[in-house]
Amino acid sequence: MIKITAILSAVVFFANITVFAQADKQQLYKFEQVLNAVSESYADSINQEELTEDAIKALLKDLDPHSLYFSKDEIEELNRGLRGSFTGIGISYDIIRDTVMILKVIKNGPSEKAGLKAGDRILKINDKNIAGNGIDDEILKNLLQGENGTKVNITVKRFFSEHPLTFTVTRGKIPVKSITAAYKTDDNICYIKLNRFSATTINEFKKASDSLLSGKDAKLILDLRYNSGGYLYVALQLLEYFFDKNTLVLYTEGVHQNRADYFTHKKGKYRNTDLAILINESSASASEIVSGAVQDLDRGIIIGRRSYGKGLVQKPFYLIDGSMIRLTVAKYYTPSGRNIQKSYAEGSEDYNNELIRRYEHGEYTNKDSIKFDDSLKFRTLKNKRTVYGGGGIMPDIFIPEDTVNYPDYFKEKLNGGKISEFIHLYAAENRHVLKNKFKDAKKFDSGFIIPENIIKDLIDYVYEDEIKKNDYLNEFKNNVYIKTYIKALTANDLWGNTAYYEILNKKDAAFIKASEVLNNKREYAEILKPSKN
């Protein structure tokens, strides 16, 4: 009965957040009658917790795909990445051949201080054996995470060490970085890879940009590909860097929410810096707010593929047991008045399959396959260039998905994790030799040539079709893009994310195009020039 009461409380809660007409109140009372009848009179026993959650989910399901229910445990998982920190031991790991391998140890974190190293294979956590079949990742997380200041014993097998080693690690606050890479190229272009808009993003951006964006000729590539969003207020704070004071960068409006305009509050430090933003079909929400404002105000160029298309604003409403609903309360609009939310009229399943339809329709590889209705046409505010709403941000420069240099048989194994598995094993076994030979990532990039026997070992590890192995071997040996990817993955294990992107971006079409345009002021101006129509 407690859980049924929770539903009724939620119903009353919904009734109080807006003004209901008498007919609406009758419908709420009808819902309450049904719940009471089920609770008191149903023939079989029921799981009241499941019934509660199912009823709430059903209530939200037909509203829109982004109005969702979260249990108390799900809220913790949801917020962890956005808070910018969690309590743990400070490692990243992968499960390879039924063994937990440490891939990275956070600098100055609890594990590094205790003596753990990348490449160590975890055998035991406290007294629990975790090597062998059926390692449960959720159980593993629970064993490694815990209260700040508590201790955990980690027993590992280290390469070239005869006996297992045991370390006592004191759990502590572990930062979760939202900027995964930041570096400057030889031609004075600053590259920043932002993977979420979290509570620590602005401090991270300030640190990276202060270090890299020096000099009047500095240019910026902001990579928002695969960035699914985060906090709205963080996106607005980021936009402060790129515009003059009192610039409208966004507004929101809903049936029960009056229009709210969002202006910049100061002269942006980089308001005159040439800017390119990289997006793709997985750039959503806050990423689209930033991209849309930059495009609408003719402030920079957008490069890549059409973004996801999420233009709804959610607000959390907490329920009495600590669970939460995240309810859509408004739509957001770019400065020109675009709402870039794609249609969800056919329901959640159809909505969630929309990216698959884009792929099948050829949109990832052919710009001409994208058709917009004239009713979705807008003009940028300064130069009156044509832009579109109603389904994501369409880039100024389209970059197709590379299906030639990265063939499907390679991407399938890359996405499935098998290629990364092999690289983790290779890097762990050869870490000492490689880091002695190459003192930093730049020397590794310029001097490392993947041995042919390693490519063969990789093919044997990843592929089972003996007939095709020889073809794959020849392709890997002769494909500079694949070899660059393998080198980048190896550098990632040895020197971290920035090394990975520094190497990979040299063959990345979107990065190359952005660099080309930023280094050519005439081309940059041509893209942003006022429309003659």
N, C-alpha and C positions, 0 to 999 in steps of 0.2 A: 504493500500500500504506500510505502514511502516514495517509491519511484513514480507511481501514478500521481502522487501529490506533486512531485517535481514537474511533471508534464502540466498539471493544472496551474502551477505557479508560473510556468513558462507562458501558458496561454494568457493568464492575467497580465503578465509582464508585457506581452505583445499588445494587449488591449490598452495598456497604459502609455505606450510609446507614441501613440497617435490618437486622433479623435475618431472614434467609430460611430457610424450611423446606427440607428436602432436595429435595422436589419442585419448589420454586421455583428452586433452584440448577440443577436439571436443565433447566428451561425456559430459563434464561439461557445455559447451555452449548449448548443447541440453537440459540439465536439466534446465538451465536458461530460455530457450525459453518456456518450458512447464509451468514454474512458472509464467512467464509474461502473457502467454495466459490465464491461470486460473484466475489470478488477474484482467485482463482487460476485459475478454470476457465471463466468465462463466455466465449462464442464471440466476442462483439464487444467493442470497447474501451468502457470506461465512464468517465463523469465521476465520479471518486471523491468530489469535494467535494459534488456534488449528491446522490449516493447517500447520503453520510453525513447530510446535512441532512434529506433525505427520510425516512430511517430514524428519525432522532430525532423528527421531527415526527409521524410515524405512531405512534411509541411513546407520545407525549403526547396525540394527538388524541382518543383514546377515554376519557381520564381525566375532563377537564372543560374547558370553553371557555377557562379562564384559565391553564391550565398550558401554557406556550408556550416555544418555542426562539427565541433571538435570536443573530444573527451578531455579530461584533465591531463592525462598522460600525453595525448596528441598535442596539446597546447605547449607543453614543455619542449617537445621535439620541434614544433613549429617555430618557437621563439629562439631556440638555441643559436641558429645561424644568424639571426637578425640582432641578437643582443651584442654579438661581437666577442663572446667568450663563453666558456663552460669550464666545469671542474673535471680534471682528468690527469693523465700522466704525461701528455705532450708528445704523442707519436702519431704517425699515420701508418697504416698497415694494409696488407692484402693477404687473403687466404689462398695459398698456392700449394697444390698437391697435399691437401689436408694438413698444412702447416701454416701458422700465422707468422708472416715475415714482416719485420719492421722496415718500412720503406724510408721514412724520414723521422728524425728526432728534432723537435723544435729547439732552436738555439736558446740557451739559457733556461730551458724548461726543466721540469722535474726529472724527466728521464735522462736528459743529457747530464744534469748534475749528479745523478746516481751512477752514471757510467754506461748506460745502454747506448748502442750504436746502430745506425742503419745497416741492414743486412742480417742482424741477429734474428734467429728463429725462436719464437716463444714456445717453450715446452710446458711450463706450469705457471699458473697464477695463484699465489699462496699455495695451498696444497692440492689444487685441482689440476689434473692433467688436461691439457687442451689440444695436444697434438693427436692426429688420427682422424678416422672417419667421422663425419657428421658434426663438424664444428658449427655451433649455432652463433651467428654474428650478434644476435640480440643478447644472448648470455654473455658473450665476450665483452660487449660494451658495458654491461652491468658490473662485470668483474673489474674492469679497468677504471671506470668512473666511480665517483663516490664523494664523500664530504671533503671539503677543503681542509688540508692538514692531516688527513688520515694516511696511513701507510699501507703499501701493498708489496708483496715479494714477487718478483718476476724472475723465473728461471729460463735461461736461453741457451741455445747452441750457437756458438760463434764460429764462422769459417776459420779454419786453421787452428782452432783451439781444441785440445784433446778431450777435455771434460766440460760438462755443463757449468754455467756460471749463474749465480743468483745475486740479484740486486734488490735492495730495499728502496722503493720510490715513494716519496711523500707527495701526495696529490696536491695540485694547486690550480690556480686560474690559468686557463689556456686560451690565448687569443684566437679568434676565428677571423682571419683576414678577409676583407672584401675585395681588396686590390691584390690580385695574384701575381702580377708582373708589372714592373716599371723600369724603363731604361731609355737611354738616348742613343740614337744612331749617329754614325759619323757625319751625316749631313744635317745635324742639329734638329732632328725630329724626335720629340718626346712621345713614347708609346706607353699608355696606361691601360691595363686590362682590368676592368671592373666587373666582378661576377655577381654582385648583389648590392642593394642599397640598405646597408645596416647601420646600427647606432654608431659604429666607429668609422664609417666611410669618409666623412668630411675630414677628420683628423688624419686619416691615411692619405687622402688626396692632397691635403695641404703639405704633408711631409714629402710626398713624392714630387709634387709640382714645384715646391720651393727648391728642391734639390736639382731638378732636371730642366725646368722651364726658365732658364736664365738667359738674358740677352734679348735684344729687340727682334732678332730674326728667328727666335725659337718658334716651332710649330708643334701642334698637338694632334696625335691620333688617339681618340678615346674609343676603346674596343668594348662594345656592349653586346656582342654576340653571345648567345646562350645566357644572357642575364634576364631572369624571369621577373625581376622587380624587387620589391621590398617596401621600405617606408616612404610614403609620399613626401613627408617633410624633408627627408634627406635629398630627394631629387630636386626639390625647390632650393635647398641650400647649395647644391652643386651648381645649379643654374646661375646663382648669384655671381659666380666667378666670371661669367662670359658676357654679361650685359651691363648697360648703364643703369643707374639708379632709376627707380619708378617705371621699370619696364614690365608690362603685363606678360607673364609667361604661362599662365594657366587659369582657367576658371572651372568651378564645379557647380552643378545644379541638379536638383531632384524634385519630385512631386512634393515631398515634405521638407525639402531643404532649399532655402532661397539661394540665389546665385551668390557665390563667394569668389571674389577676384584675388589672385595671388600676384603681387608685384615684387620685384627685386628691391632691396633696401639700401643698397650701396653701389658705388662704382666697382664693377668687377675687375679684379686684378688682371684677368686675361681677356678683357673685353676686346682688345685689338689683336689678339693672337689668332693666326690662321688655324682653323679647326676642321678636322674630319672625324666623323663618328661612324663606326662600323656596326651594322646591325644584320640580323638574319631572322628567320621564322621563329626562333626561340627567344627573341628579344621582346619583352612584354612589360606592360604596366608602367612602372617608374622609368624603365628604359625608353618607353615610347613617349612619356612626358618630356624627358630631356631631348630626345630626337625631334619630337614634334615642335617644341619651342624653338630649337635651333633652326629647323627648316622653315617654319612659318615666318620667322623674323630675319630670314636671309643671313643668318649669322655664321653658318658653316655649311659644309657639304655632308650629305648622308650617303654612305656607300654600302652596298651589300645586296640583300634580298628583303622582300616585304616582311615587316615585323608581324608579330603574333596577332595583334588586334584585341587588346583588353583595355577598354575605356570605362570601366566601372569602378566606383569608389566604395570600399567596404568599411564598415564600422563594427568593432567587437561589442557584443552584449553578453555579459557574464551571467551564468545561471547559478542557482543556489548551491549546487554541489561542486562548483569550481569548473564546470564545463563551460563552453562558450558557443554562441553562434556568431558567424561573421556575415553580416547582412549588408547587401548592396543598398546604399542610401542615396547615391547620386551618380551622375555620369560626369566624367571630366572632359574638358574641351581645350584644344590647343588655342593659341592666341587668335588664329583666323576663324575660330568657331567650329573646327572639325571635332567630331566625336569619332574616334577610330575603332570603336567597339564593333567586332564582326557579329553577324546575326546569330542568335541562339533560338530563333523561332521554332525550329524543328526538334528542340529538346537537347539534353546534355550529351547523349551518345553521338548524335549527329555533329554537335559542336566540337566534341573531343576528337572526332575523326576528320576535322576540316583540314589539318595539315597533311594528312594522308592523301586527301583529295587534291590538294595543291600539287603534291609530288606526282601523283598519277596523271594529273592534267598537264604536266610538263613545266610547271611554273618555276621549279628550282633551276631549270636549265635554259629556259627560253622566256625572255621578258615579254614577248609578243603574246604569250598565252594568258596574260593578265588583262582583264577587261573591267573597266569601271563605268558605272552608269553616270551620265552627265549630271544627275542630281547630286552626286557626291563630289563634284568639282568645286574646289576653293582656290583662292589666290593668296599668295604670301603677302604680308602686310607692307613690306618696303618695296620690293621689286616686281610684285604682281605676277610671280611665276605660278604656273598651274600645279596644284597639289590635290590629293584626294583623301576623303574620309571614308568611314564605314568599313573598315577591314584592315587596319594596320597602317604603318608608315611606309609609303613607297619611296625607296631611295632615289637620290638624284642620279646616281651611277649604279647600274645593275651589274652584279657579279654572279655569274652562274655557278652552281655547284660543280666542282671538278670531278667529272666521271671518266676522264681520259687518263690523267696522270695518277689517279687513285682508283684503280679498277675495283669492281664490286667484290671480287674474291679477297682483296686486301682489306677493304672497309668492313666486310662481314666479320673477319677475324679480329680486326682492331676494335670494333664496337663490342664484340663478344668477350674481349679481355685476354684472348690467348696470346696475342703479340706482346701486350704489356707484361703478362706473366713471364714470358721468356726473357724479356729485357730486365725485369726485376731480378731474376736468377742470375743472369749474366753480369749485371752491375754489382750485385752483392758479392759474387765470387771474384770479380776482377777490380773491385773498388780500390784496393790498396795500390795495385799496379797502375791503374789509370790515373789516379790522383797524384801519384808520384811522377808520372811521365808528363802529365798536363797540369800545370799549377793552378789554372783557372779555366772557366768555361770558354773564354775567347780562344785560348791556346788549344783547347780541346776541339773547338769548332774548326779552326784552321788546320789542325794537324792530324786529327783522328780519321783514319780510313777504315771502314768496317771490313775486317778480315773475311775472306771468301768462305772459310770454314765455319765462321759464326753465322753467316747468311744461310749456309746449308743446314746447320744445326737448328736455326730458327724455322726453316721450312719443314724439317722433320718433326719438330715439336708442335707446329701449328696445324699442319695438313696431314690428312690420312690417305688421300687418293694417290697411290704410288705412281699411277700413270701420268698424273698431271704435275707431280712434284718437280720434274726436270724443267717443265715449261715455267713454273713459278720461280724456280731458281734463276733461270735466265732473265726473267722479267725483273726480279728483285735486284740482280747484279747490274742491270743496265738502266734501271729507272732511278734517276737522280732524286725524284720526289719521294719515293719510298725510302731510299737510303737516308735522305734528310730527315724523314719522320723517325726512322729508327735511331739516328744520331740524337735527335731532339729528346726522344724518350729516355735514352741512356743519360743524357745530360741532366734531365729532370731528376733522376734518381741520385745523381752525383752532386749536383750544384743547385737544384731547386727549380721553381717555376719560371723565374726570369730567364734562366739559361735555356729552358725549353722553348719559350716564345722567341727569344733572340735568334735561335737557330731555325725554328719552324717558319717564322715570318718571312724569311728570305725566299721561301717558295710559296707564300700565301698570296693569292691573287688580289684579295681585297686590300691587304696591307701594302702590296707593291703599287697598286693603283692609287691609294691614298698618298703614299710617299711621292709618287710621280706628280700628282696634282698639287700637293703642298709645295713642292720644289719648283713649280711653274706658275708664277703669279698671274700670267696671262690666262692660262687654262683655268685656274681657280676663279678668277674674275669672270671668265666667260660662262662658267656654270651658274654663277649667281647673278648674272647681269639681268637688268629689267626686261620683262617681256614686251615684245612689240605688238602683241595682240590686245 
